[in-house]
Amino acid sequence: MAVDTVPARERGALTIADRVVAKIAAQAAHEALRRAPGRPGPAAHAPHAAVAVRAMPGTENTGGRVRVRVAVELDYPCDIAAWCAAVRRRVCVRLAELAGMTSCEVVVEVQALHAVRLAEQETEYLR
């Protein structure tokens, strides 16, 4: 029994919903924040990431290119640039692995900084 193989280009396209891309990006951001370089220890709060997705001009989320905006909250003091780079890298890698998005533009927005040392000092004053 001979099976005709159709080249991938002629088989059609898979459209990936924006909410799926957003969920993948949010999960990747959470993973990056848990494993970020220079993290002093467990965070006082759970890592937070909010995601907005936009397809790049000329695409329809068919596995090629995507723009993702990720908003994060970080403990401070920290190396903000290193954290943002870690989030950017992890989101691009996971989108490529799970959704086939080979070209992604990730904008990381630091939405809030939580002063860890100030919180520790406040609890010392209360003792």
Backbone hydrogen bonds in HBPLUS format (Angstrom, degrees):
<---DONOR---> <-ACCEPTOR-->    atom                        ^
c    i                          cat <-CA-CA->   ^        H-A-AA   ^      H-
h    n   atom  resd res      DA  || num        DHA   H-A  angle D-A-AA Bond
n    s   type  num  typ     dist DA aas  dist angle  dist       angle   num
A0010-GLU N   A0007-PRO O   2.92 MM   3  5.53 142.8  2.06 117.1 127.1     1
A0011-ARG N   A0008-ALA O   3.23 MM   3  5.23 153.0  2.31 102.0 109.9     2
A0016-ILE N   A0061-ASN O   2.91 MM  45  5.55 172.7  1.92 160.2 162.0     3
A0020-VAL N   A0017-ALA O   3.03 MM   3  5.33 131.4  2.28 104.3 117.0     4
A0021-VAL N   A0017-ALA O   3.18 MM   4  6.60 160.0  2.22 153.9 159.0     5
A0022-ALA N   A0018-ASP O   2.83 MM   4  6.06 157.6  1.88 152.0 159.0     6
A0023-LYS N   A0019-ARG O   2.97 MM   4  6.10 151.3  2.05 136.4 143.4     7
A0024-ILE N   A0020-VAL O   2.98 MM   4  6.23 161.9  2.01 151.8 156.5     8
A0025-ALA N   A0021-VAL O   2.91 MM   4  6.09 163.5  1.94 150.7 155.6     9
A0026-ALA N   A0022-ALA O   2.84 MM   4  5.99 158.3  1.89 148.0 154.1    10
A0027-GLN N   A0023-LYS O   2.97 MM   4  6.09 164.2  1.99 148.1 152.3    11
A0028-ALA N   A0024-ILE O   2.93 MM   4  6.12 158.1  1.98 148.3 154.9    12
A0029-ALA N   A0025-ALA O   2.88 MM   4  6.09 152.1  1.96 145.9 153.6    13
A0030-HIS N   A0026-ALA O   2.95 MM   4  6.25 155.4  2.01 147.9 154.4    14
A0031-GLU N   A0027-GLN O   2.94 MM   4  6.23 156.1  1.99 148.1 154.7    15
A0032-ALA N   A0028-ALA O   2.92 MM   4  6.17 158.4  1.97 148.9 154.5    16
A0033-LEU N   A0029-ALA O   2.93 MM   4  6.13 155.0  1.99 149.0 155.6    17
A0034-ARG N   A0030-HIS O   3.05 MM   4  6.26 143.8  2.18 144.7 153.8    18
A0035-ARG N   A0031-GLU O   3.16 MM   4  6.37 136.9  2.36 139.5 150.8    19
A0035-ARG N   A0032-ALA O   3.17 MM   3  5.11 128.6  2.45  92.3 105.7    20
A0050-ALA N   A0071-ALA O   3.02 MM  21  5.10 149.2  2.12 134.8 144.6    21
A0071-ALA N   A0050-ALA O   2.84 MM  21  5.10 160.5  1.87 148.5 155.3    22
A0052-ALA N   A0069-ARG O   2.94 MM  17  5.15 147.7  2.05 141.3 151.2    23
A0069-ARG N   A0052-ALA O   2.87 MM  17  5.15 162.7  1.90 155.4 160.5    24
A0054-ARG N   A0067-ARG O   2.87 MM  13  5.05 162.1  1.90 151.7 153.4    25
A0067-ARG N   A0054-ARG O   2.71 MM  13  5.05 155.8  1.77 161.9 169.6    26
A0059-THR N   A0056-MET O   3.12 MM   3  5.85 141.1  2.28 151.5 149.8    27
A0103-SER N   A0064-GLY O   2.95 MM  39  6.04 157.0  2.00 168.8 165.0    28
A0066-VAL N   A0103-SER O   3.01 MM  37  6.62 140.6  2.17 149.1 161.0    29
A0105-GLU N   A0066-VAL O   2.89 MM  39  6.36 155.2  1.95 154.8 162.8    30
A0068-VAL N   A0105-GLU O   2.80 MM  37  6.16 165.5  1.82 165.3 168.0    31
A0107-VAL N   A0068-VAL O   2.83 MM  39  6.26 163.7  1.86 161.7 167.3    32
A0070-VAL N   A0107-VAL O   2.78 MM  37  6.11 165.7  1.80 166.2 171.2    33
A0109-GLU N   A0070-VAL O   2.71 MM  39  6.02 168.6  1.72 159.7 163.6    34
A0072-VAL N   A0109-GLU O   2.83 MM  37  6.24 156.7  1.88 159.3 166.4    35
A0111-GLN N   A0072-VAL O   2.73 MM  39  5.56 149.7  1.82 152.9 163.2    36
A0074-LEU N   A0112-ALA O   2.98 MM  38  6.43 158.8  2.03 157.1 158.5    37
A0114-HIS N   A0074-LEU O   2.75 MM  40  6.12 158.7  1.79 155.3 162.1    38
A0076-TYR N   A0114-HIS O   2.65 MM  38  5.46 155.2  1.70 149.9 143.8    39
A0116-VAL N   A0076-TYR O   2.99 MM  40  5.95 157.8  2.04 159.6 166.3    40
A0083-TRP N   A0079-ASP O   3.11 MM   4  6.43 158.0  2.16 155.0 161.5    41
A0084-CYS N   A0080-ILE O   2.95 MM   4  6.18 166.0  1.97 154.8 158.5    42
A0085-ALA N   A0081-ALA O   2.91 MM   4  6.08 156.9  1.97 146.3 153.0    43
A0086-ALA N   A0082-ALA O   2.92 MM   4  6.10 153.9  1.99 143.8 151.0    44
A0087-VAL N   A0083-TRP O   2.97 MM   4  6.26 157.4  2.02 151.4 157.1    45
A0088-ARG N   A0084-CYS O   2.88 MM   4  6.08 165.2  1.91 150.6 155.0    46
A0089-ARG N   A0085-ALA O   2.91 MM   4  6.07 167.1  1.92 152.2 155.3    47
A0090-ARG N   A0086-ALA O   3.02 MM   4  6.10 168.1  2.03 147.5 151.3    48
A0091-VAL N   A0087-VAL O   2.95 MM   4  6.06 164.5  1.98 155.5 159.5    49
A0092-CYS N   A0088-ARG O   3.15 MM   4  6.33 165.6  2.17 148.8 152.6    50
A0093-VAL N   A0089-ARG O   2.97 MM   4  6.19 162.9  1.99 154.4 159.4    51
A0094-ARG N   A0090-ARG O   2.96 MM   4  6.09 170.0  1.97 153.0 155.6    52
A0095-LEU N   A0091-VAL O   2.96 MM   4  6.05 158.1  2.01 150.1 156.3    53
A0096-ALA N   A0092-CYS O   3.04 MM   4  6.17 151.1  2.13 142.7 150.4    54
A0097-GLU N   A0093-VAL O   2.93 MM   4  6.18 158.9  1.97 150.1 156.2    55
A0098-LEU N   A0094-ARG O   2.86 MM   4  5.85 172.2  1.86 152.4 155.0    56
A0099-ALA N   A0095-LEU O   2.97 MM   4  5.21 147.0  2.08 125.8 135.4    57
A0101-MET N   A0095-LEU O   3.18 MM   6  5.44 159.8  2.22 128.4 123.7    58
A0100-GLY N   A0096-ALA O   3.27 MM   4  4.51 134.3  2.49 108.3 114.4    59
A0119-ALA N   A0115-ALA O   3.31 MM   4  6.48 154.6  2.38 139.9 146.4    60
A0120-GLU N   A0116-VAL O   3.01 MM   4  6.31 152.8  2.08 150.1 157.9    61
A0121-GLN N   A0117-ARG O   2.92 MM   4  6.15 156.4  1.98 148.1 154.2    62
A0122-GLU N   A0118-LEU O   2.99 MM   4  6.19 154.4  2.06 147.0 153.4    63
A0123-THR N   A0119-ALA O   3.27 MM   4  6.53 152.8  2.35 142.6 148.4    64
A0124-GLU N   A0120-GLU O   3.15 MM   4  6.44 144.6  2.28 141.3 151.2    65
A0125-TYR N   A0121-GLN O   3.01 MM   4  6.31 151.0  2.10 150.1 157.4    66
A0126-LEU N   A0122-GLU O   3.26 MM   4  6.47 139.2  2.44 138.3 148.3    67
A0127-ARG N   A0124-GLU O   3.27 MM   3  5.42 148.8  2.37 101.3 109.9    68
